[in-house]
């Protein structure tokens, strides 16, 4: 399972994405600061996510990075 770290100061965005991506097979951790990134190992980091966005757009980007969803 690919590990994804969400780093964004927008708590509403984090609260939306954190439960959404695990349903698609990703192990997700979310934080509002970059300090957590230095202490952890992740396959991908989604930081300062541009708005507007769609969950499908983020999933496509993760797939383009070679991170596959769990079977």
Protein Blocks (a to p, Z undefined) as FASTA:
>chain_A
ZZdddddfblklmmmmmmmmmmnopacdddfbfklmmmpccfbdcehiacdddfklmmmm
mmmnopacdZZ
